[in-house]
Amino acid sequence: MAEEYTPEIFTLTDEDGTEHEFELMDVMEENGTVYYALVPYFEDPESMIEEDTELVVLKIAEENGEEYLATIDNDEEYERIGNMFIQRISEMLEGETEED
């Protein structure tokens, strides 16, 4: 019997105050920093396939004792972590296809 997938959804507010929903794809720690890989969330999975979705990579930052998800301003760091997530997610998806 197949397990029903329930995505972990994050509602993030951009600098203009607009809320956007994202689905968590993966989390990893690298050199003491925790990174999140997210994609825009669509209730209808077909919509996600039809849209040109991009992987959003954020990291945990802390201010005044409060943790929050922050953008990665360093281009090299963003590329390196983004590529690591793409590799990890590709391997996860390949494993799911082989199990089907």
C-alpha positions in Angstrom: 0.0 0.0 0.0 1.5 3.4 -1.0 2.0 6.0 1.6 0.2 9.3 1.0 2.6 12.2 0.6 2.0 15.2 2.7 4.3 18.1 1.7 5.9 20.4 4.3 4.7 23.9 3.3 6.4 27.2 4.3 4.7 30.5 3.9 7.4 33.2 3.3 7.0 36.9 3.0 9.1 38.8 0.5 10.5 42.3 0.9 7.2 43.8 -0.5 5.1 42.0 2.1 3.7 39.5 -0.3 3.2 36.0 1.0 4.3 33.0 -1.1 4.0 29.3 -0.4 6.9 26.9 -0.9 7.3 23.2 -0.5 10.3 21.9 1.3 12.4 19.5 -0.9 15.4 19.0 1.3 17.5 20.2 4.2 21.2 19.8 4.8 24.0 21.1 7.0 27.2 22.3 5.5 30.1 23.8 7.5 27.8 24.5 10.4 25.1 26.3 8.4 21.7 24.7 7.7 20.3 25.2 4.2 16.8 24.6 2.9 15.8 23.7 -0.7 12.3 24.9 -1.6 10.1 25.0 -4.7 7.0 27.1 -5.2 4.0 25.1 -3.8 1.1 24.2 -6.1 -2.0 22.3 -4.7 -2.3 20.6 -8.1 0.9 18.6 -8.9 0.2 19.1 -12.6 0.5 22.8 -12.2 4.0 22.4 -10.8 5.0 20.4 -13.9 3.5 23.0 -16.2 5.3 25.9 -14.5 8.9 26.7 -14.9 9.7 26.2 -11.2 13.1 27.0 -9.8 14.8 25.7 -6.7 15.0 28.3 -4.0 17.9 27.9 -1.6 17.8 29.7 1.7 19.8 29.3 4.9 19.1 29.6 8.6 20.2 33.0 10.0 19.8 34.3 13.5 19.0 37.8 14.8 18.3 38.8 18.4 18.0 35.1 19.3 15.4 34.4 16.6 16.0 32.1 13.7 14.7 32.8 10.2 15.3 31.8 6.6 17.5 34.2 4.7 18.7 34.6 1.2 22.3 33.6 0.3 24.0 36.8 -0.9 27.3 35.1 -1.9 27.1 33.9 -5.5 29.7 31.1 -5.0 28.0 29.8 -1.9 24.6 29.9 -3.6 25.9 28.0 -6.6 27.8 25.4 -4.5 24.9 24.7 -2.2 22.4 24.8 -5.0 24.4 22.2 -7.0 24.6 20.0 -3.9 20.8 20.1 -3.5 20.2 19.4 -7.2 22.5 16.3 -6.9 20.8 15.1 -3.7 17.2 15.6 -5.0 18.1 13.9 -8.3 19.4 10.9 -6.4 16.2 10.8 -4.3 14.0 11.0 -7.3 16.0 8.2 -9.1 15.6 6.0 -6.0 11.8 6.6 -6.0 11.6 5.7 -9.7 13.6 2.4 -9.2 11.2 1.4 -6.3 8.0 1.9 -8.4 
